[in-house]
């Protein structure tokens, strides 16, 4: 009996011992698996956190400027032109004698090819492009390069040397193009971006160069250059250099508010922080006329002669400054005569334009068209008067 009991106890002890070993091994295996999973989970978490940090950094680098650049760039183009320019042989005077001409020919006026470059931007999906007249207005051959690297032959639809605006066209459809803003709604100090092809850098990677600045001043009336008149210009410190002419000046909303046109160098070779753009509202007006008529109609007469005001004239008329012009003669039956203007009147303002000198007057009248009525603010006998003049066709 005792023997049987002892045998049963021994068997139970063995079973308990074996079961304990099995449980311990199982726990060790489970522990090992858990530790392995913990290691894998920690690595995955680290990688996810790292990716999240990279995404946050990337998102923080994106801002309204970078998004605008991405939006506008496909609509910007590089423009290369060939002009045929005439020049006079500097030694031609030595060969004017018929005796010499029979040996050396006529060494007077000659022609040569000049390669120039500039910028422009697509304004419609069917291939209309805006640039400066001084970029493409006299071109015999125009090549337009898009940001996809493709080159197109450009056709000159019309050009206006007075305002320095030209309209081109390339064949095709579904082109990326810019959107116009409102240049009457610009704020001094707001961010602007200048796009273009300075020094031909567009050709390196088929992408426009981008510079950023602010609107420095508005309503700038500049001196005429080569019979081109620049009134009501936008001044910016966004760097504009040779080749930027014709490119868009864009606000932070991705709207074109001007066309890069001039830089003030003060004797240097590059930008010193004074660039000027033609307001986009003026560009739109000129482009619509060029698209419709191929030219701008300014075939009207005024009918008066003017003179600038110097210190002696200002003193005689008790003026506190030399700004403005004085009328020296009014021709009978002309718009100036019908408007009631008289010799001795001093013109201070024409519509919204302040008159500084004779050049400003010419430039201002070029802003108007035949049949329009303009308001002139004048000084007569110390009084400020307003006169309305209708611009009638030339007789």
For each residue, the residues with C-beta under 8 A, 3 or more apart:
1: 4 5
2: 5 6
3: 6 7
4: 1 7 8
5: 1 2 8 9
6: 2 3 9 10
7: 3 4 10 11
8: 4 5 11 12
9: 5 6 12 13
10: 6 7 13 14
11: 7 8 14 15
12: 8 9 15 16
13: 9 10 16 17
14: 10 11 17 18
15: 11 12 18 19
16: 12 13 19 20
17: 13 14 20 21
18: 14 15 21 22
19: 15 16 22 23
20: 16 17 23 24
21: 17 18 24 25
22: 18 19 25 26
23: 19 20 26 27
24: 20 21 27 28
25: 21 22 28 29
26: 22 23 29 30
27: 23 24 30 31
28: 24 25 31 32
29: 25 26 32 33
30: 26 27 33 34
31: 27 28 34 35
32: 28 29 35 36
33: 29 30 36 37
34: 30 31 37 38
35: 31 32 38 39
36: 32 33 39 40
37: 33 34 40 41
38: 34 35 41 42
39: 35 36 42 43
40: 36 37 43 44
41: 37 38 44 45
42: 38 39 45 46
43: 39 40 46 47
44: 40 41 47 48
45: 41 42 48 49
46: 42 43 49 50
47: 43 44 50 51
48: 44 45 51 52
49: 45 46 52 53
50: 46 47 53 54
51: 47 48 54 55
52: 48 49 55 56
53: 49 50 56 57
54: 50 51 57 58
55: 51 52 58 59
56: 52 53 59 60
57: 53 54 60 61
58: 54 55 61 62
59: 55 56 62
60: 56 57
61: 57 58 66
62: 58 59 66 67
63: 66 67
64: 67 68 191 252
65: 68 69 191 193 212 252
66: 61 62 63 69 70
67: 62 63 64 70 71 254
68: 64 65 71 72 193 250 252 253 254
69: 65 66 72 73 193 210
70: 66 67 73
71: 67 68 254
72: 68 69 75 76 178 193 195 248 250 254 256
73: 69 70 76 147 195 207 208 210
74: 146 147 176
75: 72 121 122 175 176 177 178 248
76: 72 73 119 120 121 122 147 178 195 196 208 247 248
77: 119 120 121 122 129 144 145 146 147
78: 117 119 120 144 145 197 200 202 203 206 208
79: 117 118 119 120 129 131 135 136 142 143 144 145 154 168 197 246
80: 115 116 117 142 143 145 200
81: 115 116 117 118 135 136 139 141 142 143
82: 113 114 115 116 139 140 141
83: 113 114 115 116 138 139 140
84: 111 112 113 114 140
85: 111 112 113 114 138
86: 109 110 111
87: 109 110 111 112
88: 92 108 109 110
89: 92 107 108 110
90:
91: 94 95 107
92: 88 89 95 96 107 108
93: 96
94: 91 100
95: 91 92 100 101 104 107
96: 92 93 100 101
97: 100 101
98: 101 102
99: 102 103
100: 94 95 96 97 103 104
101: 95 96 97 98 104 105 106
102: 98 99
103: 99 100
104: 95 100 101 107
105: 101
106: 101
107: 89 91 92 95 104 110
108: 88 89 92
109: 86 87 88
110: 86 87 88 89 107
111: 84 85 86 87
112: 84 85 87
113: 82 83 84 85
114: 82 83 84 85
115: 80 81 82 83
116: 80 81 82 83 135 139
117: 78 79 80 81 135 197 200 243
118: 79 81 131 132 135 136 196 197 243 244 245 246 247
119: 76 77 78 79 131 135 195 196 197 202 208 243 244 245 246 247 260
120: 76 77 78 79 129 130 131 135 136 144 168 246 247
121: 75 76 77 129 130 131 177 178 195 246 247 248 256
122: 75 76 77 125 127 128 129 175 176 177 178
123: 128 129 130 177 178 180 287
124: 127 128 175 177
125: 122 173 174 175 176 177
126: 172 173 175
127: 122 124 152 169 170 171 172 173 175
128: 122 123 124 157 167 168 169 287 291
129: 77 79 120 121 122 123 144 154 167 168 169 170
130: 120 121 123 165 166 167 168 246 259 283 287
131: 79 118 119 120 121 135 136 166 168 245 246 259
132: 118 135 136 137 164 165 166 245 246 259 261
133: 136 137 159 160 161 163 164 165 166 228
134: 137 164 226 228 245
135: 79 81 116 117 118 119 120 131 132 166 245 246
136: 79 81 118 120 131 132 133 139 142 154 156 159 166 168 246
137: 132 133 134 156 159 161 166
138: 83 85
139: 81 82 83 116 136 142 156
140: 82 83 84
141: 81 82
142: 79 80 81 136 139 153 154 155 156 168
143: 79 80 81 151 152 153 154
144: 77 78 79 120 129 151 152 153 154 168 170
145: 77 78 79 80 149 150 151 152 202 203 206
146: 74 77 149 150 151 152 175 206
147: 73 74 76 77 176 206 207 208
148: 206
149: 145 146 206
150: 145 146
151: 143 144 145 146
152: 127 143 144 145 146 170 171 172
153: 142 143 144 170 171
154: 79 129 136 142 143 144 168 169 170
155: 142 168 169 170
156: 136 137 139 142 159 166 167 168
157: 128 167 168 169 290 291 294
158: 166 167 289 290 291 293 294 295
159: 133 136 137 156 165 166 167 290
160: 133 163 164 165 166 286 289 290 295 296
161: 133 137 164 227 228
162: 227 228 229 296 298 366
163: 133 160 228 229 278 282 286 296 366
164: 132 133 134 160 161 228 230 261 278
165: 130 132 133 159 160 259 278 282 283 286 287 290
166: 130 131 132 133 135 136 137 156 158 159 160 246 290
167: 128 129 130 156 157 158 159 287 290 291
168: 79 120 128 129 130 131 136 142 144 154 155 156 157
169: 127 128 129 154 155 157
170: 127 129 144 152 153 154 155 175
171: 127 152 153
172: 126 127 152 175
173: 125 126 127
174: 125
175: 75 122 124 125 126 127 146 170 172
176: 74 75 122 125 147
177: 75 121 122 123 124 125
178: 72 75 76 121 122 123 248 250 256
179: 254 255 256
180: 123 255 256 280 284
181: 185 250 251 253 255 256 257 280
182: 185 186 255 257 280 281
183: 186 234 257 258 279 280 281 282
184: 279 281
185: 181 182
186: 182 183 190 215 218 234 251 257 279
187: 190 215
188: 214 215 216 217 218
189: 214 215
190: 186 187 214 215 251 252
191: 64 65 212 213 214 251 252
192: 212 213 214 215 236 238 249 250 251 252 257
193: 65 68 69 72 210 211 212 238 249 250 251 252
194: 210 211 212 213 236 238 239 240 244 247 248 249 250 260 275 277
195: 72 73 76 119 121 208 209 210 247 248 249 250 260
196: 76 118 119 202 208 209 240 243 244 245 246 247 260
197: 78 79 117 118 119 200 201 202 203 208 209 243 244 247
198: 201 209 240 241 242 243 244
199: 241 242 243
200: 78 80 117 197 203 243
201: 197 198 204 209 243
202: 78 119 145 196 197 206 207 208 209 243
203: 78 145 197 200 206
204: 201
205:
206: 78 145 146 147 148 149 202 203
207: 73 147 202
208: 73 76 78 119 147 195 196 197 202 247
209: 195 196 197 198 201 202 244
210: 69 73 193 194 195
211: 193 194 238 239 240
212: 65 191 192 193 194 238
213: 191 192 194 216 236 237 238 239 273
214: 188 189 190 191 192 236 237 238
215: 186 187 188 189 190 192 218 234 235 236
216: 188 213 235 236 237 274
217: 188 220 234 235
218: 186 188 215 232 234 235
219: 232 233
220: 217 230 232 233 234 235 276
221: 230 231 232 233 353 354 356 360 363
222: 225 230 231 233 262 276
223: 230 359
224: 227 228 229 230 359 362 363
225: 222 228 230 262
226: 134
227: 161 162 224
228: 133 134 161 162 163 164 224 225
229: 162 163 224 359 362 363 366
230: 164 220 221 222 223 224 225 233 261 262 276 278 363
231: 221 222 353 360 363 364 367
232: 218 219 220 221 279 282 353
233: 219 220 221 222 230 261 262 276 277 278 279
234: 183 186 215 217 218 220 249 257 258 276 277 278 279
235: 215 216 217 218 220 274 275 276
236: 192 194 213 214 215 216 240 249 275 276 277
237: 213 214 216 273 274 275
238: 192 193 194 211 212 213 214 249 275
239: 194 211 213 271 273 275
240: 194 196 198 211 236 244 260 262 263 271 275 276
241: 198 199 244 263 270 271
242: 198 199 245 270
243: 117 118 119 196 197 198 199 200 201 202
244: 118 119 194 196 197 198 209 240 241 247 260 263 275
245: 118 119 131 132 134 135 196 242 260 261 262
246: 79 118 119 120 121 130 131 132 135 136 166 196 259 260 261
247: 76 118 119 120 121 194 195 196 197 208 244 259 260
248: 72 75 76 121 178 194 195 256 258 259 260
249: 192 193 194 195 234 236 238 256 257 258 259 260 277
250: 68 72 178 181 192 193 194 195 254 255 256 257
251: 181 186 190 191 192 193 254 255 257
252: 64 65 68 190 191 192 193
253: 68 181
254: 67 68 71 72 179 250 251
255: 179 180 181 182 250 251
256: 72 121 178 179 180 181 248 249 250 259 280
257: 181 182 183 186 192 234 249 250 251 277 279 280
258: 183 234 248 249 277 278 279 280 283
259: 130 131 132 165 246 247 248 249 256 277 278 280 283
260: 119 194 195 196 240 244 245 246 247 248 249 275 277
261: 132 164 230 233 245 246 276 277 278
262: 222 225 230 233 240 245 275 276
263: 240 241 244 271 272 274 275 276
264: 272 274 275 276
265: 268 269 270 271 272
266: 272
267:
268: 265 272
269: 265
270: 241 242 265
271: 239 240 241 263 265 274 275
272: 263 264 265 266 268
273: 213 237 239
274: 216 235 237 263 264 271
275: 194 235 236 237 238 239 240 244 260 262 263 264 271
276: 220 222 230 233 234 235 236 240 261 262 263 264
277: 194 233 234 236 249 257 258 259 260 261
278: 163 164 165 230 233 234 258 259 261 282 283
279: 183 184 186 232 233 234 257 258 282 283
280: 180 181 182 183 256 257 258 259 283 284
281: 182 183 184 284 285
282: 163 165 183 232 278 279 285 286 367
283: 130 165 258 259 278 279 280 286 287
284: 180 280 281 287 288
285: 281 282 288 289
286: 160 163 165 282 283 289 290 296
287: 123 128 130 165 167 283 284 290 291
288: 284 285 291 292
289: 158 160 285 286 292 293 295 296 297
290: 157 158 159 160 165 166 167 286 287 293 294 295 296
291: 128 157 158 167 287 288
292: 288 289
293: 158 289 290 296 297
294: 157 158 290
295: 158 160 289 290
296: 160 162 163 286 289 290 293 369
297: 289 293 369 370
298: 162 365 366 368 369 370
299: 370 393 394
300: 335 368 369 370 371 391 392 393 394
301: 334 335 391 392 393 394 395
302: 334 335 336 365 389 391
303: 330 331 333 334 335 336 337
304: 327 329 330 331 334 336 341
305: 327 328 329
306: 325 326 327 328 347 358 361
307: 313 325 326 328 358
308: 322 325 326 357 358
309: 313 314 319 322 323 324 325 326 346
310: 313 314 322
311: 314 315 322
312: 315 316
313: 307 309 310 316 317 319 322 326
314: 309 310 311 317 319 320 321 322
315: 311 312 318 319
316: 312 313
317: 313 314 326 346 379
318: 315 382
319: 309 313 314 315 322 324 346 379
320: 314
321: 314
322: 308 309 310 311 313 314 319
323: 309 348 354 355 356 357
324: 309 319 346 347 348 355 356 379
325: 306 307 308 309 346 347 355 357 358 361
326: 306 307 308 309 313 317 344 345 346 347
327: 304 305 306 330 336 341 342 343 344 345 346 347
328: 305 306 307 343
329: 304 305 343
330: 303 304 327 334 336 337 341 342 343
331: 303 304 334 336 337
332: 337
333: 303 337 338
334: 301 302 303 304 330 331 337 338 392
335: 300 301 302 303 338 339 389 390 391 392
336: 302 303 304 327 330 331 339 341 389
337: 303 330 331 332 333 334 340 341
338: 333 334 335 389 390
339: 335 336 376 387 388 389 390
340: 337 387
341: 304 327 330 336 337 345 376 378 387 389
342: 327 330 345 380
343: 327 328 329 330
344: 326 327 380
345: 326 327 341 342 378 379 380
346: 309 317 319 324 325 326 327 378 379 380
347: 306 324 325 326 327 350 355 361 376 377 378
348: 323 324 354 355 377 378 379 384
349: 352 353 354 355 376 377
350: 347 353 355 361 364 365 374 375 376 377
351: 364 374 375
352: 349
353: 221 231 232 349 350 360 364 367
354: 221 323 348 349 360
355: 323 324 325 347 348 349 350 360 361 364
356: 221 323 324 359 360
357: 308 323 325 360 361
358: 306 307 308 325 361 362
359: 223 224 229 356 362 363
360: 221 231 353 354 355 356 357 363 364
361: 306 325 347 350 355 357 358 364 365
362: 224 229 358 359 365 366
363: 221 224 229 230 231 359 360 366 367
364: 231 350 351 353 355 360 361 367 368
365: 298 302 350 361 362 368 374 391
366: 162 163 229 298 362 363
367: 231 282 353 363 364
368: 298 300 364 365 372 374 391
369: 296 297 298 300 372 391
370: 297 298 299 300 391 392 393
371: 300 390 391 392
372: 368 369 390 391
373: 388 389 390 391
374: 350 351 365 368 388 389 391
375: 350 351 386 387 388
376: 339 341 347 349 350 386 387 388 389
377: 347 348 349 350 384 385 386
378: 341 345 346 347 348 384 385 386 387
379: 317 319 324 345 346 348 382 383 384 385
380: 342 344 345 346 383 385
381:
382: 318 379
383: 379 380
384: 348 377 378 379
385: 377 378 379 380
386: 375 376 377 378
387: 339 340 341 375 376 378
388: 339 373 374 375 376
389: 302 335 336 338 339 341 373 374 376
390: 335 338 339 371 372 373
391: 300 301 302 335 365 368 369 370 371 372 373 374
392: 300 301 334 335 370 371
393: 299 300 301 370
394: 299 300 301
395: 301
